[in-house]
Amino acid sequence: MTVAALTRPARLRPGDRIAVVSPSGPVPEDRLRDGLAVLRGWGLDPLVMPHALDVHPELPYLAGTDEDRARDLTDAWCDPTVSAVVCARGGYGVQRMVDLLDWPAMRAAGPKVFVGYSDVTALHEAFAVRMGLATLHGPMAGAMTFLKDAATRESLRATLFDPGAVRTLGLPGARPMVPGRARGVTLGGCLALLAADLATPHARRSLRGGLLLLEDVAEEPYRLDRILTQLLRAGRLHGVTGIALGSWEECGPYAEVRATLRDRLAPLGVPIVEQLGFGHGPTNLTVPLGVPALLDADAGTLTLDERALR
């Protein structure tokens, strides 16, 4: 089976209501407050879901119970006044709640914009497989990068409101690890989460025909090696047409990280661009997942064949 282009939701317009959820870890209230101010400055109407600021009473790395986090996301998606759902932060916890979501009800509610990254990678995969929906790998409302970096904010704002203006993605430092050009449908996200999704219910069986985006945080080179080797041994990377690498914040000296990535990925024989500019780094460009695109490793760019949002 070849990775296919997914249904794109409609772009946003000033006045649209967006729901903010915390499907993973807890978000500091002050950071969420500052993120909401940015969204309101764009003319959006943010709706903070009831459990977005919760902290689990016994497991403080979770934003409340699995059931409450799943209920918030389901309710937000099924609310007919909501045009988009934005995550407050990542951390850990999506895999505990993803199977508790009311997928039939969410499918019936129709396509909406969904934004997040990091642990939210598991939700990107679930939306792709269970709903056939294109999503946005981008900054979250309570993320420090969103609050501090103007380029990160502008990339998301333009994608939401004027997606035709951001068809070519990449930062000036992007460069080829393996030269060449490749076409495919974008997919991927946080490397560790993609590996954790293996053999779970409704996980993709093949990435054939996909342009794979990979990034991670706080994984030492030997752990990156282990995760990539697991994916390779499982056959998960067979058939990808190209690879775009983002940031590897707190993963050790970049020379060692780069050597590990090259050792594991270059034998696939596909074009690879590094430091494209998405993920946990100082700038987190918004990249749509589920959209056909051209990866030009030599130019250091990813160019979408069509707008991220209709």
C-alpha positions as CSV (number, residue, x, y, z in Angstrom):
1,M,0.0,0.0,0.0
2,T,1.3,3.4,-1.0
3,V,0.9,6.5,1.3
4,A,-1.9,8.6,-0.2
5,A,-2.7,12.3,0.0
6,L,-5.2,13.0,2.8
7,T,-8.3,15.3,3.1
8,R,-7.2,18.9,3.8
9,P,-9.4,20.9,6.2
10,A,-10.4,24.5,5.4
11,R,-8.1,27.5,6.2
12,L,-9.0,29.7,9.1
13,R,-10.5,33.2,9.0
14,P,-10.5,36.0,11.6
15,G,-13.2,35.3,14.2
16,D,-12.9,31.5,14.0
17,R,-13.1,29.6,17.2
18,I,-10.2,27.3,18.0
19,A,-10.2,24.8,20.9
20,V,-7.1,24.3,23.0
21,V,-6.5,20.9,24.5
22,S,-3.7,19.2,26.6
23,P,-3.6,15.5,25.4
24,S,-0.1,14.9,26.9
25,G,1.6,16.7,29.7
26,P,0.5,19.6,31.9
27,V,1.0,23.2,30.6
28,P,2.0,26.0,33.0
29,E,-0.9,28.4,33.3
30,D,1.2,31.5,32.5
31,R,2.6,30.0,29.3
32,L,-0.9,29.1,28.1
33,R,-2.1,32.6,29.0
34,D,0.6,34.1,26.8
35,G,-0.1,31.7,24.0
36,L,-3.8,32.5,24.0
37,A,-2.9,36.2,23.8
38,V,-1.0,35.5,20.6
39,L,-4.0,33.6,19.1
40,R,-6.4,36.4,20.1
41,G,-4.0,38.9,18.4
42,W,-4.5,37.0,15.2
43,G,-8.3,37.5,15.5
44,L,-9.1,34.0,16.7
45,D,-11.4,33.0,19.5
46,P,-9.6,30.5,21.6
47,L,-11.7,28.1,23.7
48,V,-9.8,26.4,26.5
49,M,-11.2,23.0,27.2
50,P,-12.2,22.1,30.8
51,H,-9.2,19.9,31.5
52,A,-6.5,21.8,29.6
53,L,-4.8,22.9,32.8
54,D,-5.3,19.7,34.8
55,V,-2.4,17.8,36.4
56,H,-2.9,14.1,37.2
57,P,-3.2,13.6,41.0
58,E,-0.7,10.7,41.1
59,L,1.2,11.0,37.8
60,P,2.2,14.6,37.5
61,Y,3.7,14.1,34.0
62,L,0.1,13.8,32.7
63,A,-2.4,16.7,32.1
64,G,-5.1,15.0,34.1
65,T,-6.6,11.5,33.6
66,D,-6.6,9.7,30.3
67,E,-10.4,9.8,30.2
68,D,-10.6,13.6,30.8
69,R,-7.9,14.3,28.2
70,A,-9.7,12.1,25.6
71,R,-13.1,13.7,26.5
72,D,-11.7,17.2,25.9
73,L,-10.3,16.3,22.5
74,T,-13.5,14.5,21.5
75,D,-15.8,17.3,22.7
76,A,-13.6,19.9,21.0
77,W,-13.7,18.1,17.7
78,C,-17.4,17.4,17.8
79,D,-18.3,21.0,18.7
80,P,-19.8,22.6,15.5
81,T,-18.6,26.0,16.5
82,V,-14.9,24.9,16.6
83,S,-12.9,25.2,13.4
84,A,-9.5,24.0,14.7
85,V,-8.0,22.2,17.6
86,V,-4.5,23.3,18.9
87,C,-2.5,21.4,21.5
88,A,-1.2,23.3,24.5
89,R,2.0,21.3,24.8
90,G,3.6,17.9,24.3
91,G,5.4,15.8,26.9
92,Y,3.9,12.3,27.3
93,G,0.5,10.8,27.4
94,V,-1.1,10.6,23.9
95,Q,-0.6,6.9,23.6
96,R,-2.5,6.4,26.8
97,M,-5.6,8.2,25.5
98,V,-5.7,7.9,21.8
99,D,-7.8,4.7,21.8
100,L,-10.2,6.3,24.2
101,L,-11.2,9.0,21.6
102,D,-14.7,8.6,20.1
103,W,-13.4,8.1,16.5
104,P,-16.8,7.5,14.9
105,A,-18.2,10.7,16.4
106,M,-15.1,12.6,15.3
107,R,-15.3,11.3,11.8
108,A,-19.0,12.3,11.6
109,A,-18.0,15.8,12.8
110,G,-15.9,16.3,9.6
111,P,-12.5,17.7,8.9
112,K,-10.9,20.4,11.1
113,V,-7.5,21.9,11.5
114,F,-5.3,20.0,14.0
115,V,-1.9,21.4,15.2
116,G,0.8,20.0,17.4
117,Y,4.2,18.2,17.5
118,S,6.4,16.1,19.7
119,D,4.2,13.6,21.6
120,V,1.3,14.7,19.4
121,T,3.0,12.7,16.6
122,A,0.9,9.8,17.8
123,L,-2.3,11.8,17.1
124,H,-1.0,12.9,13.7
125,E,-0.7,9.2,12.8
126,A,-4.1,8.4,14.3
127,F,-5.8,11.2,12.4
128,A,-4.2,10.0,9.2
129,V,-5.0,6.4,9.6
130,R,-8.5,6.6,11.3
131,M,-9.8,9.7,9.6
132,G,-7.8,10.2,6.4
133,L,-7.1,13.7,7.6
134,A,-4.2,16.0,6.8
135,T,-2.8,17.7,9.9
136,L,-0.2,20.4,10.8
137,H,3.0,19.5,12.5
138,G,3.5,22.8,14.2
139,P,4.0,24.8,17.4
140,M,1.7,24.5,20.4
141,A,0.0,27.3,22.2
142,G,2.0,26.9,25.4
143,A,5.4,26.0,23.8
144,M,8.3,28.3,24.5
145,T,9.3,28.4,20.9
146,F,5.9,29.7,19.9
147,L,6.1,32.4,22.6
148,K,9.7,33.5,21.9
149,D,10.4,32.9,18.2
150,A,8.8,35.3,15.6
151,A,9.6,33.0,12.7
152,T,7.8,30.1,14.4
153,R,4.7,32.2,15.0
154,E,4.6,33.6,11.5
155,S,5.0,30.2,9.9
156,L,1.9,28.9,11.8
157,R,-0.1,32.1,11.3
158,A,0.5,32.2,7.5
159,T,-0.3,28.5,7.2
160,L,-3.6,28.9,9.0
161,F,-4.8,32.0,7.2
162,D,-2.9,32.2,3.9
163,P,-1.5,28.7,3.1
164,G,-0.8,29.6,-0.5
165,A,1.9,32.0,0.7
166,V,3.9,29.2,2.4
167,R,4.3,26.5,-0.2
168,T,8.1,26.3,0.0
169,L,9.5,25.4,3.5
170,G,13.0,25.4,4.8
171,L,15.5,27.5,6.8
172,P,18.7,29.0,5.3
173,G,20.9,26.4,7.1
174,A,19.1,23.4,5.5
175,R,21.6,21.3,3.4
176,P,21.8,17.9,1.7
177,M,22.9,14.9,3.7
178,V,22.2,12.8,0.6
179,P,21.7,14.8,-2.6
180,G,18.8,14.5,-5.0
181,R,15.1,15.3,-5.4
182,A,12.0,13.2,-4.5
183,R,8.3,13.4,-4.5
184,G,5.9,11.8,-2.0
185,V,3.2,12.5,0.6
186,T,4.5,14.1,3.8
187,L,4.3,12.1,7.1
188,G,6.2,11.6,10.3
189,G,7.2,13.7,13.3
190,C,9.0,12.7,16.5
191,L,11.2,9.7,15.8
192,A,10.7,8.0,19.2
193,L,6.9,8.3,18.8
194,L,6.9,6.8,15.4
195,A,8.8,3.8,16.8
196,A,6.5,3.6,19.8
197,D,3.5,3.3,17.3
198,L,4.8,0.1,15.8
199,A,2.4,-2.9,16.1
200,T,-0.3,-0.8,17.9
201,P,-3.9,-0.8,16.7
202,H,-4.5,1.0,13.5
203,A,-0.7,1.8,13.0
204,R,0.4,2.2,9.4
205,R,1.6,-1.0,7.8
206,S,3.8,0.8,5.2
207,L,5.4,4.2,4.6
208,R,5.9,3.4,0.9
209,G,5.6,6.6,-1.2
210,G,6.0,8.9,1.8
211,L,8.3,11.8,2.3
212,L,9.4,11.1,5.9
213,L,9.9,13.9,8.4
214,L,12.0,13.1,11.4
215,E,13.1,15.0,14.5
216,D,13.5,14.4,18.3
217,V,14.7,15.8,21.6
218,A,16.9,14.6,24.4
219,E,17.8,11.3,22.7
220,E,21.5,10.5,22.8
221,P,23.1,9.3,19.6
222,Y,23.1,5.6,20.7
223,R,19.4,5.8,21.5
224,L,18.7,7.4,18.1
225,D,20.7,4.5,16.6
226,R,18.6,2.0,18.5
227,I,15.3,3.7,17.5
228,L,16.3,3.9,13.8
229,T,17.5,0.3,13.9
230,Q,14.2,-0.8,15.3
231,L,12.3,0.9,12.5
232,L,14.7,-0.5,9.9
233,R,14.5,-4.0,11.3
234,A,10.7,-3.7,11.2
235,G,10.8,-2.7,7.6
236,R,9.0,0.5,8.5
237,L,11.3,2.7,6.4
238,H,11.2,0.6,3.2
239,G,9.8,2.5,0.3
240,V,10.1,6.1,1.6
241,T,11.0,8.3,-1.3
242,G,12.9,10.9,0.7
243,I,13.7,12.1,4.2
244,A,13.6,15.6,5.8
245,L,15.4,15.9,9.1
246,G,14.5,18.7,11.6
247,S,16.1,19.6,14.9
248,W,17.8,17.3,17.4
249,E,17.8,19.5,20.5
250,E,19.7,18.1,23.5
251,C,20.7,15.0,21.6
252,G,24.4,15.6,22.0
253,P,27.0,17.2,19.7
254,Y,25.5,17.6,16.3
255,A,28.5,16.0,14.6
256,E,27.8,12.7,16.5
257,V,24.0,13.0,15.9
258,R,24.7,13.6,12.2
259,A,27.0,10.6,11.9
260,T,24.4,8.4,13.5
261,L,21.6,9.6,11.2
262,R,23.8,9.3,8.1
263,D,24.9,5.8,9.1
264,R,21.4,4.5,9.6
265,L,19.5,6.4,6.9
266,A,21.9,7.0,3.9
267,P,21.9,3.3,2.9
268,L,18.2,3.7,2.1
269,G,19.5,5.4,-1.1
270,V,16.9,8.3,-1.0
271,P,17.5,12.1,-0.9
272,I,17.9,13.4,2.6
273,V,17.9,17.1,3.7
274,E,19.1,18.0,7.2
275,Q,18.2,21.0,9.4
276,L,15.1,21.8,7.5
277,G,13.8,23.8,10.5
278,F,11.0,21.9,12.2
279,G,10.7,20.2,15.6
280,H,12.2,21.1,19.1
281,G,14.8,23.6,17.8
282,P,14.9,27.4,18.2
283,T,12.6,27.7,15.1
284,N,9.7,25.3,14.5
285,L,8.3,25.7,11.0
286,T,4.8,24.5,10.5
287,V,4.8,21.5,8.1
288,P,1.6,19.9,6.8
289,L,1.3,16.1,7.0
290,G,-0.6,14.2,4.4
291,V,0.1,16.6,1.5
292,P,2.0,15.7,-1.7
293,A,5.3,17.6,-2.0
294,L,8.7,17.8,-3.6
295,L,11.8,17.4,-1.5
296,D,14.9,19.1,-3.0
297,A,17.8,18.1,-0.8
298,D,20.3,20.1,-2.8
299,A,18.2,23.3,-2.4
300,G,17.3,22.5,1.2
301,T,13.6,22.9,0.6
302,L,10.3,21.1,0.8
303,T,7.8,22.4,-1.7
304,L,4.1,21.5,-1.3
305,D,2.2,20.5,-4.5
306,E,-0.9,22.1,-3.0
307,R,-1.8,24.4,-0.1
308,A,-1.7,22.9,3.4
309,L,-5.3,24.0,3.9
310,R,-8.1,24.5,1.4
